Amino acid sequence: MCRQFAKDRNYKIVEVISEVASGMTLNRKGFKRLMTIVKQGKVDVICVASICRLTRNFANCQKLYGQLVSHNIGLDIAGLSTAHRSRQ
């Protein structure tokens, strides 16, 4: 889903991170890898199929969003309409 979504928007895919661990915690291998990429400035936009793939906890969602904003990185959620995307 995200690969086609990214292709349709002419996003260059830097890395694909998949994991089956619960989004209830940020202490996950894939999430830690994502944050490393964010801090290194390797991406402009993170694309996810659903926000729950990143986190299922509202406080963690706020924390994540703050980190993305501080690094000037957009969050594009494939399942939402363009009116809800943080970055166009």
Summary of the structure (lengths in Angstrom):
residues: 88
radius of gyration: 12.2
end to end distance: 18.1
largest distance: 31.5
contacts: 204
relative contact order: 0.18
helix: 42%
strand: 9%
